[in-house]
Amino acid sequence: MADLALYLGHAVLGYIVGYFVRAKKDKLEWRGKVSTIAITVMVFSMGMRMGANDEVIENLGSIGLYSLLITVIIFSFCIGATSLTRRALGLDSLGYLKSQGINSHVEASHEEHFITEAETENAEDKEKKFDSMTIMVIMAVLLGGLIAYFLSQGTISDFQKFDHIMGLMITIGLCILLFFVGLDMGLEGTVIHQIKTVGFRVLVIPVAVIFGSLLGAAVCGIILPLSMKEALAIGSGLGWYSLAPGIIIDHGFVVASAISFLHNIMREVLSFVLIPIVAKKIGYIETVALPGAAAMDVCLPIVERQTRSDIAVFSFVSGLVASFLVPVLVPLVLSF
């Protein structure tokens, strides 16, 4: 619980600071670079910690297989939970209210949404940067892992001290990252207003996505050689590959952290492939369930293109809620 307070405290502090310096937003363009540095240091340290761990090295093959199975199972449960929720809300496969029929489409076209043109362009910029950011994260983890693996063959004399130093670097990276996540939200200053604008239905969808993720993770905890705590922690990552694995490894679950990292990478990458298929074969609202936290930024443009602009509202809020809850859910699960 102390870790939960630490992580959430930095995010809240960032939000407060951001809210009060909104007028100087243009002078804070450097914050993205600082976040990138924090992510790089954190995932490099994760790789170092994993590479020096014999258990991870001995189980690399099974880690990849488990990550893929967890991704497929969580996808299935998320889509199922979201689909049932959509029907319960009286929405058809295109996201319109069944009781209003075509009129709901007309109303939607005149409704004022909080996804502004600037925000859409920002999301498209993030999509363009997706490949480079993902490659950077993967390379940092691999480089850290390789360096630590070769150092562990004789150079590292005190593994406990090395592990403690890496854990400290991960914690520092997490705190910096969460502070800047909160700072970005505070600079926007419209989070609560945005959620109120679109009504209760849009808040029910992320609840369904999170429930589906946790239920799928619980099933994985039963059928895979993982403890229920590890499986639920992995599922609680909700696609945030640069944050969740760091929290998990910070609690001493090195193998689970490696699985979490690969699973969340797969969740984001496979979402690009599956969103068009899900939109066409299952339903527009269900596309929001696939990316998890990435639904608010990296995957937002493809959701909008494969559905329509008002579905992007569901995507943005779902990703926003997921991003807010990851630093709460993961340490909460690991505290039991």
Secondary structure, DSSP 8 states (H G I E B T S, - for coil): -HHHHHHHHHHHHHHHHHHHTGGGGGGGTTHHHHHHHHHHHHHHHHHHHHHT-HHHHHTHHHHHHHHHHHHHHHHHHHHHHHHHHHHHTTB-TTS-BTTTTTHHHHHHHHS--S--HHHHHHHHHHHHTHHHHHHHHHHHHHHHHHHHHHHTTTT-S-HHHHHHHHHHHHHHHHHHHHHHHHHHHHHH--HHHHHHHT-SHHHHHHHHHHHHHHHHHHHHHHHSSS-HHHHHHHHTTTT-TTTHHHHHHHTT-HHHHHHHHHHHHHHHHHHHHHHHHHHHHT-TGGGGGTTGGGGGTTTHHHHHHHS-HHHHHHHHHHHHHHHHHHHHHHHHHHT-
